Amino acid sequence: MEFQTLDYIDEAYIILDKIKVKRANMKAKDYGFNENSDIINIMTFNEIDEFIKSIINSKDFNINSTVYFFHGKSKYLSIKYFSKEQVLILKDRTEQELLKKVKADFITSLSHEIRTPLSVAKGNIYILDDFIKEVNLKKNISKVKESLNKIERILDQLTLLSMAEFGSYVLKYDIFDPGKIFSDVISDLENKITNKKIKIDFISNVDYLKGDSFVIYTILRNLTSNAIKYSHENSTVKIIINKEKIVVEDSGIGIRDNEKDRIFERFYRGYDAKKYARGSGLGLSIVKYLCELAGYKIDFESKWQVGTKFTVHLT
């Protein structure tokens, strides 16, 4: 393939000789990558030292970062360096990053606008619960309280997803009852459990855990939701919580061997998963992010058409 054909691709494609530009396509030249120029005289970014070390030590390099060009504008780029070929590829992700920020701002505004009337509704329903003694009305009030709490958790989930995308979630440590976390998760997923006639087998031998309760809730909810989603009707999902680990195990469709390396990728969904149930492909990526943030280790075992077992090691 003639090098000139690379002038028609969107990525900046640069062949290097150590840190010197040897060849560059038109997109790269637009950024200032002229032949025989040193790349450190063309651009800089926060991780530039690591990048140069990778070139010197013949190691691959891959990162997304804001790049400042000395003869142009700054851009948010995907930076990939392939040491064997000495090829640098830059892909402009400025627009995608802007869209992420717009989405994050929207979620923040939406959450703020909804939380105020939600707090008023919760306050009033709790007052009614204190004054009303009629049993049937008590049941209705209890359902309203559950629904309001569910809306609040959905808002928390949206906010967490937004913060996870930017890596800005801060852990909040407290002592909590894992049984209460389990009850909240089951309440949230009640319709899915009922529709598929799933039996939940819950085992726990601890009265409390220490950590971020919302992180634990989100991890357990996403793993349990997936287990239910990909389980067969009238099957069992087993959940174990103790001081060392959280285990969620199903006897559903399982994961094919050639897809196991990709299940934690954002938006990735296996071929059979797409056919079996709807989803966004974000659940497991959020779980992985939160495990890394909290210092937990997650692993899984799965056999196609036999089932899957996820284990989150808390210690």
Contacts in CASP RR format, 6 or more apart in sequence:
PFRMAT RR
TARGET T0000
AUTHOR 0000-0000-0000
METHOD contacts of the structure
MODEL  1
MEFQTLDYIDEAYIILDKIKVKRANMKAKDYGFNENSDIINIMTFNEIDE
FIKSIINSKDFNINSTVYFFHGKSKYLSIKYFSKEQVLILKDRTEQELLK
KVKADFITSLSHEIRTPLSVAKGNIYILDDFIKEVNLKKNISKVKESLNK
IERILDQLTLLSMAEFGSYVLKYDIFDPGKIFSDVISDLENKITNKKIKI
DFISNVDYLKGDSFVIYTILRNLTSNAIKYSHENSTVKIIINKEKIVVED
SGIGIRDNEKDRIFERFYRGYDAKKYARGSGLGLSIVKYLCELAGYKIDF
ESKWQVGTKFTVHLT
3 23 0 8 1.000
3 25 0 8 1.000
6 13 0 8 1.000
6 25 0 8 1.000
7 25 0 8 1.000
7 26 0 8 1.000
7 27 0 8 1.000
9 25 0 8 1.000
9 27 0 8 1.000
10 27 0 8 1.000
10 91 0 8 1.000
10 92 0 8 1.000
11 27 0 8 1.000
11 89 0 8 1.000
11 90 0 8 1.000
11 91 0 8 1.000
12 24 0 8 1.000
12 25 0 8 1.000
12 27 0 8 1.000
12 28 0 8 1.000
12 30 0 8 1.000
12 31 0 8 1.000
12 33 0 8 1.000
12 88 0 8 1.000
12 89 0 8 1.000
12 90 0 8 1.000
12 91 0 8 1.000
13 24 0 8 1.000
13 25 0 8 1.000
13 27 0 8 1.000
13 28 0 8 1.000
13 87 0 8 1.000
13 88 0 8 1.000
13 89 0 8 1.000
14 21 0 8 1.000
14 22 0 8 1.000
14 23 0 8 1.000
14 24 0 8 1.000
14 25 0 8 1.000
14 28 0 8 1.000
14 33 0 8 1.000
14 39 0 8 1.000
14 87 0 8 1.000
14 88 0 8 1.000
14 89 0 8 1.000
14 90 0 8 1.000
15 21 0 8 1.000
15 22 0 8 1.000
15 23 0 8 1.000
15 24 0 8 1.000
15 85 0 8 1.000
15 86 0 8 1.000
15 87 0 8 1.000
15 88 0 8 1.000
16 22 0 8 1.000
16 39 0 8 1.000
16 55 0 8 1.000
16 86 0 8 1.000
16 87 0 8 1.000
16 88 0 8 1.000
17 86 0 8 1.000
18 55 0 8 1.000
18 56 0 8 1.000
18 86 0 8 1.000
19 38 0 8 1.000
19 39 0 8 1.000
19 40 0 8 1.000
19 52 0 8 1.000
19 55 0 8 1.000
20 36 0 8 1.000
20 37 0 8 1.000
20 38 0 8 1.000
20 39 0 8 1.000
21 28 0 8 1.000
21 33 0 8 1.000
21 34 0 8 1.000
21 35 0 8 1.000
21 36 0 8 1.000
21 37 0 8 1.000
21 38 0 8 1.000
21 39 0 8 1.000
21 42 0 8 1.000
22 35 0 8 1.000
22 86 0 8 1.000
23 35 0 8 1.000
24 33 0 8 1.000
24 34 0 8 1.000
24 35 0 8 1.000
28 90 0 8 1.000
31 42 0 8 1.000
31 43 0 8 1.000
31 69 0 8 1.000
31 72 0 8 1.000
31 90 0 8 1.000
32 42 0 8 1.000
32 69 0 8 1.000
32 71 0 8 1.000
32 72 0 8 1.000
33 39 0 8 1.000
33 42 0 8 1.000
39 88 0 8 1.000
40 48 0 8 1.000
40 52 0 8 1.000
41 70 0 8 1.000
42 69 0 8 1.000
42 70 0 8 1.000
42 71 0 8 1.000
43 67 0 8 1.000
43 68 0 8 1.000
43 69 0 8 1.000
43 70 0 8 1.000
44 67 0 8 1.000
44 68 0 8 1.000
44 70 0 8 1.000
45 51 0 8 1.000
45 65 0 8 1.000
45 66 0 8 1.000
45 67 0 8 1.000
45 68 0 8 1.000
45 79 0 8 1.000
46 65 0 8 1.000
46 66 0 8 1.000
47 63 0 8 1.000
47 65 0 8 1.000
50 61 0 8 1.000
51 61 0 8 1.000
51 63 0 8 1.000
51 79 0 8 1.000
51 81 0 8 1.000
53 59 0 8 1.000
54 60 0 8 1.000
54 61 0 8 1.000
54 81 0 8 1.000
54 83 0 8 1.000
55 61 0 8 1.000
55 81 0 8 1.000
55 83 0 8 1.000
58 83 0 8 1.000
58 84 0 8 1.000
59 83 0 8 1.000
60 80 0 8 1.000
60 81 0 8 1.000
60 82 0 8 1.000
60 83 0 8 1.000
61 79 0 8 1.000
61 80 0 8 1.000
61 81 0 8 1.000
61 83 0 8 1.000
62 79 0 8 1.000
62 80 0 8 1.000
62 81 0 8 1.000
63 78 0 8 1.000
63 79 0 8 1.000
64 76 0 8 1.000
64 77 0 8 1.000
64 78 0 8 1.000
64 79 0 8 1.000
64 93 0 8 1.000
65 76 0 8 1.000
65 77 0 8 1.000
65 79 0 8 1.000
66 74 0 8 1.000
66 75 0 8 1.000
66 76 0 8 1.000
66 77 0 8 1.000
67 74 0 8 1.000
67 75 0 8 1.000
67 76 0 8 1.000
67 77 0 8 1.000
67 79 0 8 1.000
67 90 0 8 1.000
68 74 0 8 1.000
69 75 0 8 1.000
75 92 0 8 1.000
75 94 0 8 1.000
76 92 0 8 1.000
76 93 0 8 1.000
76 94 0 8 1.000
76 96 0 8 1.000
76 97 0 8 1.000
77 90 0 8 1.000
77 91 0 8 1.000
77 92 0 8 1.000
77 93 0 8 1.000
77 94 0 8 1.000
78 89 0 8 1.000
78 90 0 8 1.000
78 91 0 8 1.000
78 93 0 8 1.000
79 88 0 8 1.000
79 89 0 8 1.000
79 90 0 8 1.000
80 88 0 8 1.000
80 89 0 8 1.000
80 90 0 8 1.000
80 91 0 8 1.000
81 87 0 8 1.000
81 88 0 8 1.000
81 89 0 8 1.000
82 88 0 8 1.000
82 89 0 8 1.000
100 165 0 8 1.000
100 166 0 8 1.000
103 162 0 8 1.000
104 162 0 8 1.000
104 163 0 8 1.000
104 165 0 8 1.000
104 166 0 8 1.000
107 158 0 8 1.000
107 159 0 8 1.000
107 161 0 8 1.000
107 162 0 8 1.000
108 159 0 8 1.000
108 162 0 8 1.000
110 158 0 8 1.000
111 155 0 8 1.000
111 158 0 8 1.000
111 159 0 8 1.000
114 151 0 8 1.000
114 155 0 8 1.000
115 152 0 8 1.000
115 155 0 8 1.000
118 148 0 8 1.000
118 151 0 8 1.000
118 152 0 8 1.000
118 155 0 8 1.000
121 148 0 8 1.000
122 145 0 8 1.000
122 148 0 8 1.000
122 149 0 8 1.000
122 152 0 8 1.000
125 141 0 8 1.000
125 144 0 8 1.000
125 145 0 8 1.000
125 148 0 8 1.000
126 145 0 8 1.000
128 141 0 8 1.000
129 138 0 8 1.000
129 141 0 8 1.000
129 142 0 8 1.000
129 145 0 8 1.000
132 138 0 8 1.000
132 141 0 8 1.000
146 187 0 8 1.000
149 184 0 8 1.000
150 187 0 8 1.000
150 188 0 8 1.000
153 184 0 8 1.000
153 188 0 8 1.000
153 217 0 8 1.000
156 214 0 8 1.000
157 218 0 8 1.000
160 169 0 8 1.000
160 214 0 8 1.000
160 218 0 8 1.000
160 286 0 8 1.000
161 282 0 8 1.000
161 286 0 8 1.000
163 169 0 8 1.000
164 286 0 8 1.000
164 289 0 8 1.000
164 290 0 8 1.000
167 289 0 8 1.000
169 290 0 8 1.000
169 293 0 8 1.000
171 211 0 8 1.000
171 212 0 8 1.000
171 215 0 8 1.000
171 293 0 8 1.000
171 294 0 8 1.000
172 212 0 8 1.000
172 213 0 8 1.000
172 214 0 8 1.000
173 210 0 8 1.000
173 211 0 8 1.000
173 212 0 8 1.000
174 210 0 8 1.000
174 211 0 8 1.000
174 212 0 8 1.000
174 213 0 8 1.000
175 208 0 8 1.000
175 209 0 8 1.000
175 210 0 8 1.000
175 211 0 8 1.000
176 208 0 8 1.000
176 209 0 8 1.000
176 210 0 8 1.000
176 211 0 8 1.000
176 213 0 8 1.000
176 216 0 8 1.000
177 207 0 8 1.000
177 208 0 8 1.000
178 204 0 8 1.000
178 206 0 8 1.000
178 208 0 8 1.000
178 209 0 8 1.000
178 216 0 8 1.000
178 241 0 8 1.000
179 204 0 8 1.000
179 241 0 8 1.000
181 213 0 8 1.000
181 216 0 8 1.000
181 217 0 8 1.000
181 220 0 8 1.000
181 241 0 8 1.000
182 202 0 8 1.000
182 204 0 8 1.000
182 220 0 8 1.000
182 239 0 8 1.000
182 241 0 8 1.000
184 217 0 8 1.000
185 217 0 8 1.000
185 220 0 8 1.000
185 221 0 8 1.000
185 224 0 8 1.000
186 193 0 8 1.000
186 200 0 8 1.000
186 224 0 8 1.000
188 221 0 8 1.000
189 221 0 8 1.000
189 224 0 8 1.000
189 225 0 8 1.000
189 228 0 8 1.000
192 198 0 8 1.000
192 225 0 8 1.000
192 228 0 8 1.000
192 229 0 8 1.000
193 200 0 8 1.000
193 228 0 8 1.000
196 228 0 8 1.000
196 231 0 8 1.000
196 233 0 8 1.000
196 234 0 8 1.000
197 233 0 8 1.000
197 234 0 8 1.000
198 228 0 8 1.000
198 231 0 8 1.000
198 233 0 8 1.000
198 234 0 8 1.000
198 235 0 8 1.000
198 236 0 8 1.000
198 237 0 8 1.000
199 234 0 8 1.000
199 235 0 8 1.000
199 236 0 8 1.000
199 237 0 8 1.000
200 236 0 8 1.000
200 237 0 8 1.000
200 239 0 8 1.000
201 236 0 8 1.000
201 237 0 8 1.000
201 238 0 8 1.000
201 239 0 8 1.000
202 239 0 8 1.000
202 241 0 8 1.000
203 238 0 8 1.000
203 239 0 8 1.000
203 240 0 8 1.000
203 241 0 8 1.000
204 240 0 8 1.000
204 241 0 8 1.000
204 242 0 8 1.000
205 242 0 8 1.000
206 241 0 8 1.000
206 242 0 8 1.000
206 243 0 8 1.000
209 216 0 8 1.000
209 241 0 8 1.000
209 243 0 8 1.000
209 314 0 8 1.000
211 294 0 8 1.000
212 294 0 8 1.000
215 290 0 8 1.000
215 293 0 8 1.000
215 294 0 8 1.000
216 246 0 8 1.000
218 286 0 8 1.000
218 287 0 8 1.000
218 290 0 8 1.000
219 246 0 8 1.000
219 287 0 8 1.000
219 290 0 8 1.000
219 291 0 8 1.000
219 296 0 8 1.000
219 312 0 8 1.000
220 239 0 8 1.000
220 241 0 8 1.000
220 246 0 8 1.000
220 248 0 8 1.000
222 283 0 8 1.000
222 284 0 8 1.000
222 286 0 8 1.000
222 287 0 8 1.000
223 246 0 8 1.000
223 248 0 8 1.000
223 287 0 8 1.000
223 310 0 8 1.000
223 312 0 8 1.000
224 237 0 8 1.000
224 239 0 8 1.000
224 248 0 8 1.000
225 283 0 8 1.000
226 248 0 8 1.000
226 283 0 8 1.000
226 284 0 8 1.000
227 237 0 8 1.000
227 248 0 8 1.000
227 249 0 8 1.000
227 250 0 8 1.000
227 252 0 8 1.000
227 308 0 8 1.000
227 310 0 8 1.000
228 237 0 8 1.000
228 250 0 8 1.000
229 276 0 8 1.000
229 277 0 8 1.000
229 279 0 8 1.000
230 250 0 8 1.000
230 252 0 8 1.000
230 253 0 8 1.000
230 254 0 8 1.000
230 273 0 8 1.000
230 276 0 8 1.000
230 277 0 8 1.000
230 308 0 8 1.000
231 237 0 8 1.000
231 250 0 8 1.000
231 251 0 8 1.000
231 252 0 8 1.000
232 251 0 8 1.000
232 252 0 8 1.000
232 253 0 8 1.000
235 250 0 8 1.000
235 251 0 8 1.000
235 252 0 8 1.000
236 250 0 8 1.000
236 251 0 8 1.000
237 248 0 8 1.000
237 249 0 8 1.000
237 250 0 8 1.000
238 247 0 8 1.000
238 248 0 8 1.000
238 249 0 8 1.000
238 250 0 8 1.000
239 246 0 8 1.000
239 247 0 8 1.000
239 248 0 8 1.000
239 249 0 8 1.000
240 246 0 8 1.000
240 247 0 8 1.000
240 249 0 8 1.000
241 247 0 8 1.000
243 314 0 8 1.000
243 315 0 8 1.000
244 313 0 8 1.000
244 314 0 8 1.000
244 315 0 8 1.000
245 311 0 8 1.000
245 312 0 8 1.000
245 313 0 8 1.000
245 314 0 8 1.000
245 315 0 8 1.000
246 311 0 8 1.000
246 312 0 8 1.000
246 314 0 8 1.000
247 309 0 8 1.000
247 310 0 8 1.000
247 311 0 8 1.000
247 312 0 8 1.000
248 309 0 8 1.000
248 310 0 8 1.000
249 307 0 8 1.000
249 308 0 8 1.000
249 309 0 8 1.000
249 310 0 8 1.000
250 307 0 8 1.000
250 308 0 8 1.000
250 309 0 8 1.000
251 306 0 8 1.000
251 307 0 8 1.000
252 305 0 8 1.000
252 306 0 8 1.000
252 307 0 8 1.000
252 308 0 8 1.000
253 272 0 8 1.000
253 273 0 8 1.000
253 276 0 8 1.000
253 304 0 8 1.000
253 305 0 8 1.000
253 307 0 8 1.000
254 302 0 8 1.000
254 303 0 8 1.000
254 304 0 8 1.000
254 305 0 8 1.000
254 306 0 8 1.000
254 307 0 8 1.000
254 308 0 8 1.000
255 263 0 8 1.000
255 270 0 8 1.000
255 300 0 8 1.000
255 302 0 8 1.000
255 304 0 8 1.000
255 308 0 8 1.000
256 270 0 8 1.000
256 271 0 8 1.000
256 272 0 8 1.000
256 304 0 8 1.000
257 304 0 8 1.000
259 270 0 8 1.000
259 271 0 8 1.000
260 300 0 8 1.000
260 302 0 8 1.000
262 268 0 8 1.000
262 270 0 8 1.000
263 270 0 8 1.000
263 284 0 8 1.000
263 300 0 8 1.000
264 284 0 8 1.000
264 285 0 8 1.000
264 287 0 8 1.000
264 288 0 8 1.000
265 285 0 8 1.000
266 281 0 8 1.000
266 282 0 8 1.000
266 285 0 8 1.000
267 280 0 8 1.000
267 281 0 8 1.000
267 282 0 8 1.000
267 285 0 8 1.000
268 281 0 8 1.000
268 285 0 8 1.000
269 279 0 8 1.000
269 281 0 8 1.000
287 298 0 8 1.000
287 312 0 8 1.000
288 298 0 8 1.000
290 296 0 8 1.000
291 297 0 8 1.000
291 298 0 8 1.000
291 312 0 8 1.000
296 312 0 8 1.000
296 313 0 8 1.000
296 314 0 8 1.000
297 312 0 8 1.000
297 313 0 8 1.000
298 310 0 8 1.000
298 311 0 8 1.000
298 312 0 8 1.000
298 313 0 8 1.000
299 310 0 8 1.000
299 311 0 8 1.000
299 313 0 8 1.000
300 308 0 8 1.000
300 309 0 8 1.000
300 310 0 8 1.000
300 311 0 8 1.000
301 308 0 8 1.000
301 309 0 8 1.000
302 308 0 8 1.000
302 309 0 8 1.000
END
